[in-house]
Amino acid sequence: MRSLSTWLDQTIVDELILLFLAGSAVVCGLWAAGHALLHKRDPRSALVWVTLSLTVPLVGPLAYWLLGINRISRRALRWQRRRQRQHDQDPVPREPSTVVLPAPFGHLSDLVALGDRVARHRLQAGNRVEPLVNGEQAYPAMLDAIAQAGETISLSSYIFDGDGAGHSFVEALTAAARRGVAVRVLIDALGERYSRPTAREALAGSGVDLRLYLPLSKGPFINLRNHRKLLIIDGRIAFTGGMNIRSRHCVRQSDPQQATRDLHFRVQGPVVADLQRIFLEDWQFASGELPADPRLFPPLSPCGSAVVRAIDDGPDRAFRKLEWIVMGALATARRRVRIMTPYFIPDRPMIVALTTAALRGVEISLVLPGHNNLPFVAWASRASYWELLKNGIRIYEQPAPFCHTKLFQVDDCWTLIGSANLDTRSLRLNFELNLSIFDLPFSAAISGYFDQALSASHPVTLDEVDGRSLPIRLRDGVARLFSPYL
């Protein structure tokens, strides 16, 4: 009897445990599904998380808790409120822009108005923006500027290798710190993992103040990364664009299958103060400190013809600024649009905007890599080729080396440059930095760069896309299913 009673007691306990686990699974699944329904703006993303949470007990809700929740938003909002209270102490008070664009840009007035509504920074006149091709031009210019720095250096990079080309930057930054320059370096914690040794290891004991953006110890944040690339010297000269600090950007010295072509840009003029503000806001987020150093904001005189707006975007913002500005640019274009991006994964609104512009007579050219460092992304991108080509959009694929350049040009007079790709990760999930530039000489230089790229690229045809084998089409279609997360 005692053994029977013991067996019955154990059975009841086991059933209670199973009932508790089943109830917990149901509660967790319902909580995760409800949270996704309330907080996910993209219905496709919400559908995936709801389905996963309700059909995969415990594992689905756990995946949503780890990867689906934007935990940075509330922290960022608190940080923004602190920053807003500090604006009165800003060394350079912000004033609304009164820039009036000359006649060649008149038809883009709606794009200016859109930028005024969604971007925090005003248009700044009197700037000079110079393109620098690959590491062969960009790195010597950046290293020379670091060597000339006398007061402050602000450097932010997604990837900063500690060896190769990165070692030259380590030496230059160390030398600057030792001669008394205040050197601040911000590296994304995920991007740091791309190299060994890391820049943090190489700069240890150098006197450089280095911080990691969103350390992985705070959570497995695959998204929400700081993808910005920015170097500011003495608050007067800035370098920005899409180029990380890596040897593979020195194309002539690298294996063509490993090399990465890119453009970076040297910026001078009043807009540099806005770039410095963006860096300091990121620095405050990563370190908890906002440097009160007037040397960071010296007086800046006009030095060129470019009218420039700095656009910082990220998932902590109320608007998808870059996405809206790209859409606005497509809507205002009259003659032609040229786009160069390494990762092109358009959602339905983007495809509609591109095809609508093409159908009303705008010549649209997409210049994409024929050789991509992320094959899965390339497959997802090619799944959209047929619809675009069918509606008159021209697609060109560049041969190796892999082209990492990000350019968006409208009517040969307005250009968007910076760190953002045309994919969900850049437009909605990561922190990006771009410049909106109204300048005919600069646009002419970028048009020349496009012309050279097009002459060396392969034009993709509709017959070629239709001729893909069934396995290839299925592969591309499956990859496209994951486009919100690539």
N, C-alpha and C positions, 0 to 999 in steps of 0.2 A: 504493500500500500504506500509505504514511504517513497519508494522509487517511482511509483505511478504519480504520486502527488508532486514529487520533484520535477518529473517530466512535464506534467501539466503546467506547473509554475513557469518552467523554462519556456514552454511553448507560448504561454501568454506574454511573457517578457519579449520573446522574439517577435511576436505579432505586433506588440505595442511599438517596438523599435521600427519594424517595417512600416507600420502605420504613421509613425512620426516622420520617417524619412520620406514616405510618399506625400504626406501633407506638406513637409518642408519643400519638396520639389515643386508641388503645385503652387504654393505661396510664392516661391522664388520665381517661377516661370511667369505667374500673373503679374508680379511686381515689375519684372524686367520688361514684359510686353507692354504694360501700362506706361512705364517710364519712356519707352521708345515711342509709343504713340503720342505722348505729350510733348516730347522734346526733340524728336528727329524731324527736321524740316523737309528732307528729301524723302518722298513716299517710298521710293525703292529701298532706301536704306532702312526705313521703318519696317517695311514688309519683311526684309531679310531678318532683322533682329527679332521681330515678333514671331516669325515662323520658327527661328532657331530656338528662341526661349521656350516656346510652347511644345515643341516636338522633341527636343533633346534635353531630358531632365537633368537639372543641376549643371551640366556642362554648358548648355546654352546660356542660362542666366549668368554663370561665372564668366564666360567669354564676354558677354555684354558688360558686366561690371568692370572687367579688366580693360576692354578695348573699345567699348561703345559709348562710354560716358565721357563727355568733355569736362573733366575735372578742373581744367585750367581756367574755365570761363569765370567761375565765381571768384577765384583768387585774382584773376586779371581785373575783374570789375572793382574789387577792393583796391587793387593797386592803382587803377585809373582814378578812383575817387581821391586817393592820396595825392596823385600827380596833379589833379585839378586844383587841389588846395594849395599846391606849391607854385602855380602859374604866376602868382603875384611876385614871386621871387625870381622869376626867369630873368637871366641876365640880358636877354634880348626880347622885349615884349612883342607879342604877336599883333599884327595889324592886318585887317582885311585887305586883300589885294585890290588895287585899282588899275591893274594892267589892262590896256586896250590893245588887242591884237591888230596888226596891220591888215590891209585889204586881202592879201593872198590867203588869209586864214578865215575870212569872213563866214564862209559856209560851215565852219566848224564851231560857230558860236554856241550851238546847242550842246556840243561836247564840253565846252568850257563851263557852261551853266551846270551840266551834270556833275562835273568835277567839283565845282563849288559846293554842290549840295551834299555829296557823299564823302569827299576827302577832307581830312582835317587841315591840311596845309594849303595855303593859297598859291596862286601862280606867282612866280618870282621872275622879274625881267633882269637882263644884263648878265647872263651866264655864258660860260663857254663849256661845251661838252666835246671831248675828243675821243674817237674810237681807237682802241688798242687791240691789235689782232694777235690772238694766241699768247701764250706765256712768253714768247720771244720778244714781244713788245711790251706787254703789261708788266711782267715781273721786274725788268730793269727799271722801268719808270717808278714803280712802287717802292723798290728798294732804294733808289736814289732819293725819293721823297722822305723815306724813313731816315736815311743818313743825314738829310738836311734839317730834320725836325729839331726845334729848339725848346719846345715847351710841352706839348701834349701829342699823344698818338692814341687814336681810338680804332681798334681793329675788331671786326666781327666776321666770322666765316663759318659756313656749315661744315666744311672739311678743311683741315689744316694738317697736312702731313708733317711729321717730325723729321723726316729725312729728305734726301734729294733736294728739289727746289725749296721745300719747306725749311730745310736746314739753313739756307741762305737767309730766310726771313727770321729764323730763330737767332742767328748771329747778329743780324741788323737790329732787331728789337732789343736784344741783350745789351748791345753797345749803346743804344739810345738810353736805356734805363740807367746804365752806369754813368752816363754823362749828365744825369739829372732830369731827363725827360720823364714826365708822368705817362707811363705806358699801360693802357688797359686793353686786354685781349679777351674776347668773348667767343667761345667755341660751342657749337651745339653738341650735347652729350652723346647723341647717337652718331652724328657725323664724325666725332672723335674716334670712334671704333673702326674707321676705315683704314687706319694705318698703324704700323708698329715700327719704330717707337712713336708714341703720340707727341703732339706739340707740347702738351702739359708736362710730359716726362722730360722733353728736351729743354724746356724753359725753367725747370725746377731750379731754384736758387739764383735766378738771373736778375731778380728785382722787378720783373714784369708782373703786374697784377692780373692774373688769369682766372677767369670764372667759366664754369660750364652752365649752359642754358638747359634747364629742365633735366637734371641728373636722372639717370635711369633708376637710381635707388628710390626715387619718389614714385615710381610706377613704370610699367612696360609701355611707355608712350611711343608707339610706332609713328603715329601722326603727331600733330601739334609741335612740329619741330621748327627751329629757327633756321630758315633757309636763306636768310639775307647774307649778302657779301658786301662789306663796307670797310674802307680804310680812310680815316680822316687825319690829316697832318696839321697840327697847330690851328685847327678850326678854319683853315683857309683853303686847303686842297683836299678833294675827296676822290676816291676810286670806288666804283661800284659797277655792278653788272651781274653776270652769271658765273663768273670764274672762281672756283675754289683755289686753294693753294696746294697744288699737286704737280709733280714732275710731268705727268702725262699731258698737261696743257702746253708743254714745250714740244710741239708737234715734230719738229725736225730731229729731235733727239730721242723720240719714242718709236716703238714698234707701231706701224700703221694700224694694226688691229687693236692696239691698246691706247693709242693716242686719242686726245679729245680736243677738237677745235672749238674755239669760243671767242667771243668779243668781251672786252672789259672797257671801261670808260673813265677818263680823267675829267673831273668836274671842278669848275671854279666859279665863284660868284655868290650872290646872296643865298641861293638855294642850299649851299653847304651848311648854313646854320640849321636848316630844317633837318638835314641828314644827321647833324650832330645831336639834335633833340631826339631823333628816332633811336640812335645808338644809346643815348643816356637812359631812355625809357626801358630799353632792353636790359641795360646794365643794372638799373634799379630792380627790375624784375628778378634778375639772376642773383644779385648780391644783397638786395635790401638797402643799398646806398645810392643816393643821388648826389654826385659831386657838385659842390658849390664853388666852382673854380671859374672866375671870369675869363681866364685865358682860353677856355674852351669856346668862347664866343667873341672873337675879335671883330672889330668893324670890317665889313665886307663891301667893297666898292664894285660897281658894275664893270665887267671886263669882256663882255661878248654880246652876241645878238640873240642868244637862245632864251626863250620864255619857258620856264620849267616849273613843274609841280612835282613834289615828292609825294609818293603814294605808298603808305605802309598799310599792309592788310594782314588779317589773321582771323582765326576763329573766335577771338574775344571781341570782335567788333560787331556792331549792330547791322552793318551793311556788308554785303559781299562787294566791296568797292571795285576791285579789279575786274570782276566778272561784269559788273554793271558798266564800267567804263569801256570794256571791250565790246559789249553789246551796243553801247552808245556810238562807238566809233564805226561799227558796221552799219548802223542806221544812218549816220551822217555822211558816209563816204559817197562820192559822186562818180569818180573815174575808176580807181583801182585800189585794191587792198593786197598787201603782201605780208605773209606771215611765215616766220621761221621759228620752229620750236622743236626740241628733241623729243618731247613727250606730248603727243596730241591724242587726247581721248575725250572727244566732245560729247556732252550730254544732249538731250533732245532740244532744249532751248538754244544751245549754241549751234547745232546743226540747222535749226529753223532760221536763226539769224543769218548764218552764212548763205544758205540757199536763197533766202529772201533778197539779200543784197545782190547775189548773182543774177537772180531772175529779173531784177529791175535794171540790169545792164552794167553793174559794177564788175570789173575784171578782178577776180580773186585768185591768187596763187598761194598754195601751201607748199613750203619747202621743208621737207622732213628727212630724217636720216634713212638711207637705204641700209646702212649698217647700224644697228642700235645695240647699246650695251645692256639693255633689258629686253630680251626677245619677247617675253610675255606681253610687255607694253606695246611693242611693235605689232604683235598679232591683234591685240584689241584695237589698235589704231586702224589697221587695214580692214577691219570689219566694217568700218564706216566709209570706206573709199567709194563703194558702188553708188551710194545715194548722193554723195558729193559730186562725183564725176558726172552722173546722170543729169545733174542740174547746172552743169557748166562751170564748175569749179575746177581749176587746174591743180594737179598734184605732181610734185617733183620729188624724187628721192635722190639725196646726195650720196656719193660713194664714200667709202672709208677714206680717212679716219672719221670716227663718230663725231657728229656736229652737235655741240651742246648749246649753241647760240640761240637766244630768245629775242626775237624782233617782231614788231607789229607796226606796219606803216600804212598810212592812209593818204592817198592823193599826192604822194611825194612831198608832203609838207608837215605832217604830224607823225611822230614816232613814239612808240612805247618801248622802253628798254628796262632791263632789270633781271630779277631772279626768278620770276614766275613762269611756269610752263602753262600750256593750255590743257590742264587736266584737273580733276577733282582735288587731288592732293594739294596743288598750288593754290587753286582758286577758293578752296573752302577749308582745308585741313591744316595747312602750315602757315608760318609767318613769313611774308614776302615783302620785298622792297622794290618798287619800280619808279621810273621817272617818265612823266608825260612831257614831251618836248615839242614845242613849236619853233622851228628854226629851219629856214631854207638851206643854208650851207650844210648844216648837219644832215638834213634829209637827203641832200645830194650825195653826200658821202655814203650814207646807208643804202641809197638806191644803187650806187656803184657796187657795193658789197653784194646786194641781191643779184645784180646783173652777172657778176662773176660766178656766184653760186648756181644760178640758173643755167649758165652756159656749160657747167660741168655736171649737171644733174640729169637724171633719167626721167623723162615725162611719162607718168603712168597713164595708161589708156584704159577705157572701159572694156575693150576686148580682152586686155590682159587680166583685168580683175575677174571678168566672166569666165576666163579660161582656167582659173584655179581649180585644182582637183577637189573632189568632195572631201577628202580628209583634211585638206588645208582649210577649206571653208568652214568645216566643223570646228577645227582647232581655233580659228580666228573668232568664230561665234561664241565658243565657250569662254575664251579670254575676255571677250566683251562683256559677258555676264558679270565679271568682277570689276568692271570699269569704275564704279564708285569708290573702290578701295585701292586702286593701283596708283 
